[in-house]
């Protein structure tokens, strides 16, 4: 941002004369310099919450040995589709987490199927 203080009214912004600008790069490179990871569901639908439609992400919780997951946005319990199922360890972490960038990174690029 061009400033760390944002005027509370339009008139105050006009009187200050400070240009307000911000640069947002949600899909910029990761801090390590790596490119944004991609998640490919091999033609299957991207896993999303049935209630709020949030995408699967690192903050969902897997329960019942991975057969269900709890959305971190709306707290709805979703069934894990058979093509996405993986058993979990005693902490509820999927055993295939190293192969699932959508469960490890906050920003990823989903490769959508033809349905999208």
TIVO-2410 file (N, C-alpha, C; in nm, 3 decimals):
# residues 116
REC num residu      c1      c2      c3 atome chaine
REC   1      X   0.084  -0.119   0.000     N      A
REC   1      X   0.000   0.000   0.000    CA      A
REC   1      X   0.088   0.125   0.000     C      A
REC   2      X   0.032   0.232  -0.050     N      A
REC   2      X   0.105   0.358  -0.052    CA      A
REC   2      X   0.106   0.426   0.085     C      A
REC   3      X   0.021   0.382   0.176     N      A
REC   3      X   0.016   0.439   0.311    CA      A
REC   3      X  -0.031   0.331   0.409     C      A
REC   4      X   0.001   0.351   0.534     N      A
REC   4      X  -0.049   0.257   0.635    CA      A
REC   4      X  -0.172   0.311   0.708     C      A
REC   5      X  -0.221   0.426   0.666     N      A
REC   5      X  -0.341   0.487   0.723    CA      A
REC   5      X  -0.438   0.516   0.609     C      A
REC   6      X  -0.561   0.473   0.625     N      A
REC   6      X  -0.662   0.496   0.522    CA      A
REC   6      X  -0.761   0.599   0.576     C      A
REC   7      X  -0.784   0.708   0.502     N      A
REC   7      X  -0.880   0.810   0.548    CA      A
REC   7      X  -1.019   0.748   0.568     C      A
REC   8      X  -1.087   0.792   0.672     N      A
REC   8      X  -1.218   0.734   0.705    CA      A
REC   8      X  -1.332   0.792   0.622     C      A
REC   9      X  -1.310   0.905   0.557     N      A
REC   9      X  -1.416   0.964   0.473    CA      A
REC   9      X  -1.356   1.007   0.340     C      A
REC  10      X  -1.442   1.020   0.242     N      A
REC  10      X  -1.399   1.066   0.111    CA      A
REC  10      X  -1.343   1.208   0.116     C      A
REC  11      X  -1.406   1.293   0.197     N      A
REC  11      X  -1.360   1.432   0.209    CA      A
REC  11      X  -1.220   1.438   0.270     C      A
REC  12      X  -1.194   1.357   0.372     N      A
REC  12      X  -1.062   1.353   0.434    CA      A
REC  12      X  -0.957   1.304   0.334     C      A
REC  13      X  -0.992   1.206   0.254     N      A
REC  13      X  -0.900   1.156   0.151    CA      A
REC  13      X  -0.867   1.266   0.050     C      A
REC  14      X  -0.970   1.343   0.013     N      A
REC  14      X  -0.951   1.453  -0.082    CA      A
REC  14      X  -0.863   1.562  -0.022     C      A
REC  15      X  -0.887   1.595   0.105     N      A
REC  15      X  -0.810   1.699   0.172    CA      A
REC  15      X  -0.663   1.659   0.190     C      A
REC  16      X  -0.638   1.530   0.218     N      A
REC  16      X  -0.500   1.483   0.238    CA      A
REC  16      X  -0.421   1.484   0.109     C      A
REC  17      X  -0.484   1.449   0.001     N      A
REC  17      X  -0.417   1.447  -0.127    CA      A
REC  17      X  -0.317   1.333  -0.142     C      A
REC  18      X  -0.323   1.235  -0.055     N      A
REC  18      X  -0.232   1.121  -0.065    CA      A
REC  18      X  -0.296   1.016  -0.156     C      A
REC  19      X  -0.227   0.978  -0.263     N      A
REC  19      X  -0.285   0.875  -0.350    CA      A
REC  19      X  -0.291   0.741  -0.275     C      A
REC  20      X  -0.402   0.674  -0.289     N      A
REC  20      X  -0.420   0.545  -0.224    CA      A
REC  20      X  -0.409   0.436  -0.331     C      A
REC  21      X  -0.313   0.346  -0.311     N      A
REC  21      X  -0.293   0.237  -0.405    CA      A
REC  21      X  -0.248   0.113  -0.329     C      A
REC  22      X  -0.277  -0.001  -0.386     N      A
REC  22      X  -0.236  -0.128  -0.326    CA      A
REC  22      X  -0.208  -0.227  -0.439     C      A
REC  23      X  -0.108  -0.310  -0.420     N      A
REC  23      X  -0.075  -0.414  -0.515    CA      A
REC  23      X  -0.104  -0.548  -0.448     C      A
REC  24      X  -0.189  -0.627  -0.510     N      A
REC  24      X  -0.225  -0.759  -0.457    CA      A
REC  24      X  -0.188  -0.863  -0.560     C      A
REC  25      X  -0.111  -0.963  -0.519     N      A
REC  25      X  -0.070  -1.071  -0.609    CA      A
REC  25      X  -0.107  -1.205  -0.548     C      A
REC  26      X  -0.234  -1.241  -0.553     N      A
REC  26      X  -0.273  -1.367  -0.490    CA      A
REC  26      X  -0.211  -1.489  -0.555     C      A
REC  27      X  -0.173  -1.480  -0.681     N      A
REC  27      X  -0.113  -1.594  -0.749    CA      A
REC  27      X   0.030  -1.565  -0.790     C      A
REC  28      X   0.098  -1.480  -0.714     N      A
REC  28      X   0.240  -1.454  -0.739    CA      A
REC  28      X   0.322  -1.574  -0.696     C      A
REC  29      X   0.449  -1.567  -0.715     N      A
REC  29      X   0.538  -1.678  -0.677    CA      A
REC  29      X   0.537  -1.695  -0.526     C      A
REC  30      X   0.563  -1.814  -0.482     N      A
REC  30      X   0.574  -1.844  -0.339    CA      A
REC  30      X   0.700  -1.778  -0.285     C      A
REC  31      X   0.707  -1.755  -0.153     N      A
REC  31      X   0.826  -1.690  -0.096    CA      A
REC  31      X   0.957  -1.760  -0.133     C      A
REC  32      X   0.952  -1.890  -0.152     N      A
REC  32      X   1.074  -1.964  -0.186    CA      A
REC  32      X   1.113  -1.946  -0.333     C      A
REC  33      X   1.028  -1.877  -0.411     N      A
REC  33      X   1.056  -1.858  -0.552    CA      A
REC  33      X   0.993  -1.963  -0.641     C      A
REC  34      X   0.933  -2.065  -0.581     N      A
REC  34      X   0.866  -2.170  -0.659    CA      A
REC  34      X   0.741  -2.113  -0.726     C      A
REC  35      X   0.698  -2.178  -0.831     N      A
REC  35      X   0.573  -2.142  -0.894    CA      A
REC  35      X   0.457  -2.193  -0.809     C      A
REC  36      X   0.338  -2.137  -0.831     N      A
REC  36      X   0.219  -2.183  -0.759    CA      A
REC  36      X   0.194  -2.328  -0.799     C      A
REC  37      X   0.176  -2.418  -0.701     N      A
REC  37      X   0.151  -2.559  -0.734    CA      A
REC  37      X   0.015  -2.578  -0.800     C      A
REC  38      X   0.006  -2.684  -0.878     N      A
REC  38      X  -0.119  -2.717  -0.946    CA      A
REC  38      X  -0.177  -2.844  -0.887     C      A
REC  39      X  -0.310  -2.847  -0.884     N      A
REC  39      X  -0.381  -2.965  -0.837    CA      A
REC  39      X  -0.470  -3.014  -0.949     C      A
REC  40      X  -0.448  -3.138  -0.990     N      A
REC  40      X  -0.522  -3.196  -1.102    CA      A
REC  40      X  -0.603  -3.314  -1.051     C      A
REC  41      X  -0.731  -3.312  -1.076     N      A
REC  41      X  -0.820  -3.419  -1.031    CA      A
REC  41      X  -0.846  -3.521  -1.141     C      A
REC  42      X  -0.764  -3.519  -1.244     N      A
REC  42      X  -0.768  -3.617  -1.353    CA      A
REC  42      X  -0.908  -3.633  -1.413     C      A
REC  43      X  -0.970  -3.521  -1.444     N      A
REC  43      X  -1.101  -3.525  -1.508    CA      A
REC  43      X  -1.218  -3.541  -1.412     C      A
REC  44      X  -1.191  -3.566  -1.287     N      A
REC  44      X  -1.297  -3.578  -1.186    CA      A
REC  44      X  -1.330  -3.438  -1.134     C      A
REC  45      X  -1.449  -3.420  -1.075     N      A
REC  45      X  -1.484  -3.289  -1.022    CA      A
REC  45      X  -1.390  -3.245  -0.909     C      A
REC  46      X  -1.363  -3.115  -0.903     N      A
REC  46      X  -1.284  -3.059  -0.795    CA      A
REC  46      X  -1.365  -3.075  -0.666     C      A
REC  47      X  -1.298  -3.116  -0.560     N      A
REC  47      X  -1.368  -3.140  -0.433    CA      A
REC  47      X  -1.406  -3.006  -0.371     C      A
REC  48      X  -1.538  -2.992  -0.346     N      A
REC  48      X  -1.593  -2.869  -0.289    CA      A
REC  48      X  -1.698  -2.904  -0.185     C      A
REC  49      X  -1.720  -2.812  -0.093     N      A
REC  49      X  -1.822  -2.831   0.010    CA      A
REC  49      X  -1.960  -2.832  -0.055     C      A
REC  50      X  -2.043  -2.926  -0.016     N      A
REC  50      X  -2.176  -2.936  -0.076    CA      A
REC  50      X  -2.268  -2.822  -0.031     C      A
REC  51      X  -2.236  -2.759   0.081     N      A
REC  51      X  -2.321  -2.652   0.134    CA      A
REC  51      X  -2.279  -2.514   0.084     C      A
REC  52      X  -2.154  -2.474   0.111     N      A
REC  52      X  -2.111  -2.338   0.076    CA      A
REC  52      X  -2.028  -2.331  -0.052     C      A
REC  53      X  -1.990  -2.447  -0.106     N      A
REC  53      X  -1.914  -2.459  -0.230    CA      A
REC  53      X  -1.768  -2.416  -0.217     C      A
REC  54      X  -1.716  -2.407  -0.094     N      A
REC  54      X  -1.574  -2.376  -0.073    CA      A
REC  54      X  -1.490  -2.491  -0.128     C      A
REC  55      X  -1.375  -2.457  -0.182     N      A
REC  55      X  -1.283  -2.558  -0.234    CA      A
REC  55      X  -1.211  -2.628  -0.120     C      A
REC  56      X  -1.174  -2.752  -0.144     N      A
REC  56      X  -1.093  -2.826  -0.047    CA      A
REC  56      X  -0.966  -2.747  -0.023     C      A
REC  57      X  -0.918  -2.743   0.102     N      A
REC  57      X  -0.804  -2.660   0.135    CA      A
REC  57      X  -0.732  -2.715   0.258     C      A
REC  58      X  -0.618  -2.660   0.293     N      A
REC  58      X  -0.540  -2.715   0.404    CA      A
REC  58      X  -0.608  -2.708   0.540     C      A
REC  59      X  -0.716  -2.632   0.552     N      A
REC  59      X  -0.778  -2.610   0.682    CA      A
REC  59      X  -0.903  -2.694   0.707     C      A
REC  60      X  -0.940  -2.780   0.611     N      A
REC  60      X  -1.051  -2.872   0.637    CA      A
REC  60      X  -1.001  -2.980   0.733     C      A
REC  61      X  -1.094  -3.045   0.801     N      A
REC  61      X  -1.058  -3.152   0.894    CA      A
REC  61      X  -1.118  -3.282   0.842     C      A
REC  62      X  -1.036  -3.384   0.830     N      A
REC  62      X  -1.083  -3.515   0.788    CA      A
REC  62      X  -1.119  -3.596   0.912     C      A
REC  63      X  -1.235  -3.661   0.907     N      A
REC  63      X  -1.283  -3.742   1.019    CA      A
REC  63      X  -1.325  -3.879   0.968     C      A
REC  64      X  -1.351  -3.969   1.061     N      A
REC  64      X  -1.396  -4.105   1.030    CA      A
REC  64      X  -1.303  -4.173   0.931     C      A
REC  65      X  -1.173  -4.169   0.963     N      A
REC  65      X  -1.067  -4.230   0.883    CA      A
REC  65      X  -1.065  -4.179   0.738     C      A
REC  66      X  -1.099  -4.053   0.720     N      A
REC  66      X  -1.092  -3.993   0.587    CA      A
REC  66      X  -1.217  -4.007   0.503     C      A
REC  67      X  -1.321  -4.073   0.553     N      A
REC  67      X  -1.442  -4.091   0.474    CA      A
REC  67      X  -1.528  -3.966   0.472     C      A
REC  68      X  -1.501  -3.873   0.564     N      A
REC  68      X  -1.575  -3.746   0.569    CA      A
REC  68      X  -1.477  -3.633   0.598     C      A
REC  69      X  -1.517  -3.512   0.560     N      A
REC  69      X  -1.437  -3.395   0.592    CA      A
REC  69      X  -1.529  -3.281   0.634     C      A
REC  70      X  -1.476  -3.196   0.723     N      A
REC  70      X  -1.554  -3.085   0.777    CA      A
REC  70      X  -1.503  -2.956   0.715     C      A
REC  71      X  -1.594  -2.883   0.652     N      A
REC  71      X  -1.560  -2.757   0.586    CA      A
REC  71      X  -1.517  -2.655   0.692     C      A
REC  72      X  -1.407  -2.587   0.669     N      A
REC  72      X  -1.359  -2.487   0.763    CA      A
REC  72      X  -1.434  -2.355   0.752     C      A
REC  73      X  -1.517  -2.338   0.649     N      A
REC  73      X  -1.595  -2.215   0.634    CA      A
REC  73      X  -1.732  -2.227   0.699     C      A
REC  74      X  -1.807  -2.330   0.663     N      A
REC  74      X  -1.945  -2.340   0.712    CA      A
REC  74      X  -1.965  -2.453   0.814     C      A
REC  75      X  -1.862  -2.532   0.838     N      A
REC  75      X  -1.863  -2.644   0.935    CA      A
REC  75      X  -1.953  -2.760   0.894     C      A
REC  76      X  -1.995  -2.764   0.769     N      A
REC  76      X  -2.077  -2.875   0.720    CA      A
REC  76      X  -1.990  -2.999   0.704     C      A
REC  77      X  -2.048  -3.115   0.728     N      A
REC  77      X  -1.976  -3.242   0.713    CA      A
REC  77      X  -2.004  -3.295   0.573     C      A
REC  78      X  -1.898  -3.323   0.499     N      A
REC  78      X  -1.908  -3.371   0.361    CA      A
REC  78      X  -1.855  -3.512   0.351     C      A
REC  79      X  -1.916  -3.593   0.265     N      A
REC  79      X  -1.862  -3.725   0.235    CA      A
REC  79      X  -1.743  -3.709   0.142     C      A
REC  80      X  -1.640  -3.788   0.163     N      A
REC  80      X  -1.525  -3.788   0.074    CA      A
REC  80      X  -1.555  -3.880  -0.043     C      A
REC  81      X  -1.551  -3.827  -0.163     N      A
REC  81      X  -1.578  -3.907  -0.282    CA      A
REC  81      X  -1.474  -4.018  -0.294     C      A
REC  82      X  -1.513  -4.130  -0.351     N      A
REC  82      X  -1.424  -4.246  -0.359    CA      A
REC  82      X  -1.295  -4.214  -0.434     C      A
REC  83      X  -1.301  -4.131  -0.538     N      A
REC  83      X  -1.180  -4.098  -0.614    CA      A
REC  83      X  -1.084  -4.009  -0.535     C      A
REC  84      X  -1.132  -3.949  -0.427     N      A
REC  84      X  -1.049  -3.859  -0.347    CA      A
REC  84      X  -1.011  -3.918  -0.211     C      A
REC  85      X  -1.063  -4.033  -0.180     N      A
REC  85      X  -1.043  -4.093  -0.048    CA      A
REC  85      X  -0.897  -4.133  -0.024     C      A
REC  86      X  -0.854  -4.110   0.097     N      A
REC  86      X  -0.727  -4.161   0.148    CA      A
REC  86      X  -0.747  -4.182   0.298     C      A
REC  87      X  -0.691  -4.288   0.349     N      A
REC  87      X  -0.698  -4.312   0.493    CA      A
REC  87      X  -0.623  -4.201   0.566     C      A
REC  88      X  -0.652  -4.187   0.695     N      A
REC  88      X  -0.585  -4.085   0.776    CA      A
REC  88      X  -0.508  -4.152   0.889     C      A
REC  89      X  -0.410  -4.076   0.942     N      A
REC  89      X  -0.337  -4.127   1.058    CA      A
REC  89      X  -0.416  -4.095   1.185     C      A
REC  90      X  -0.359  -4.121   1.301     N      A
REC  90      X  -0.434  -4.101   1.425    CA      A
REC  90      X  -0.463  -3.954   1.454     C      A
REC  91      X  -0.392  -3.863   1.386     N      A
REC  91      X  -0.416  -3.719   1.402    CA      A
REC  91      X  -0.515  -3.664   1.300     C      A
REC  92      X  -0.570  -3.749   1.215     N      A
REC  92      X  -0.664  -3.705   1.113    CA      A
REC  92      X  -0.599  -3.651   0.988     C      A
REC  93      X  -0.468  -3.669   0.974     N      A
REC  93      X  -0.396  -3.621   0.855    CA      A
REC  93      X  -0.394  -3.731   0.751     C      A
REC  94      X  -0.427  -3.695   0.628     N      A
REC  94      X  -0.430  -3.793   0.520    CA      A
REC  94      X  -0.292  -3.852   0.495     C      A
REC  95      X  -0.289  -3.980   0.459     N      A
REC  95      X  -0.162  -4.047   0.434    CA      A
REC  95      X  -0.101  -4.003   0.301     C      A
REC  96      X  -0.182  -3.947   0.211     N      A
REC  96      X  -0.130  -3.901   0.081    CA      A
REC  96      X  -0.107  -3.750   0.076     C      A
REC  97      X  -0.094  -3.686   0.190     N      A
REC  97      X  -0.085  -3.539   0.193    CA      A
REC  97      X   0.032  -3.485   0.110     C      A
REC  98      X   0.140  -3.561   0.099     N      A
REC  98      X   0.255  -3.515   0.020    CA      A
REC  98      X   0.224  -3.508  -0.129     C      A
REC  99      X   0.119  -3.576  -0.173     N      A
REC  99      X   0.079  -3.576  -0.314    CA      A
REC  99      X  -0.041  -3.486  -0.340     C      A
REC 100      X  -0.084  -3.409  -0.241     N      A
REC 100      X  -0.203  -3.324  -0.251    CA      A
REC 100      X  -0.169  -3.179  -0.219     C      A
REC 101      X  -0.126  -3.102  -0.320     N      A
REC 101      X  -0.089  -2.962  -0.293    CA      A
REC 101      X  -0.206  -2.879  -0.239     C      A
REC 102      X  -0.329  -2.917  -0.274     N      A
REC 102      X  -0.445  -2.843  -0.225    CA      A
REC 102      X  -0.462  -2.855  -0.074     C      A
REC 103      X  -0.395  -2.953  -0.014     N      A
REC 103      X  -0.401  -2.971   0.131    CA      A
REC 103      X  -0.276  -2.919   0.202     C      A
REC 104      X  -0.183  -2.863   0.125     N      A
REC 104      X  -0.058  -2.817   0.183    CA      A
REC 104      X  -0.031  -2.668   0.160     C      A
REC 105      X  -0.090  -2.608   0.058     N      A
REC 105      X  -0.062  -2.469   0.024    CA      A
REC 105      X  -0.190  -2.385   0.030     C      A
REC 106      X  -0.175  -2.260   0.069     N      A
REC 106      X  -0.288  -2.168   0.074    CA      A
REC 106      X  -0.330  -2.118  -0.063     C      A
REC 107      X  -0.237  -2.112  -0.157     N      A
REC 107      X  -0.268  -2.070  -0.295    CA      A
REC 107      X  -0.224  -2.181  -0.389     C      A
REC 108      X  -0.319  -2.230  -0.465     N      A
REC 108      X  -0.287  -2.330  -0.566    CA      A
REC 108      X  -0.370  -2.301  -0.691     C      A
REC 109      X  -0.334  -2.364  -0.798     N      A
REC 109      X  -0.406  -2.351  -0.924    CA      A
REC 109      X  -0.475  -2.483  -0.951     C      A
REC 110      X  -0.609  -2.483  -0.943     N      A
REC 110      X  -0.685  -2.605  -0.972    CA      A
REC 110      X  -0.696  -2.621  -1.124     C      A
REC 111      X  -0.664  -2.739  -1.174     N      A
REC 111      X  -0.684  -2.770  -1.315    CA      A
REC 111      X  -0.824  -2.827  -1.325     C      A
REC 112      X  -0.912  -2.750  -1.387     N      A
REC 112      X  -1.054  -2.786  -1.392    CA      A
REC 112      X  -1.082  -2.890  -1.501     C      A
REC 113      X  -1.184  -2.971  -1.476     N      A
REC 113      X  -1.227  -3.071  -1.575    CA      A
REC 113      X  -1.313  -3.002  -1.681     C      A
REC 114      X  -1.356  -3.076  -1.780     N      A
REC 114      X  -1.439  -3.022  -1.888    CA      A
REC 114      X  -1.571  -2.966  -1.835     C      A
REC 115      X  -1.620  -3.018  -1.721     N      A
REC 115      X  -1.746  -2.972  -1.662    CA      A
REC 115      X  -1.741  -2.824  -1.626     C      A
REC 116      X  -1.622  -2.771  -1.599     N      A
REC 116      X  -1.611  -2.632  -1.560    CA      A
REC 116      X  -1.596  -2.543  -1.681     C      A
***
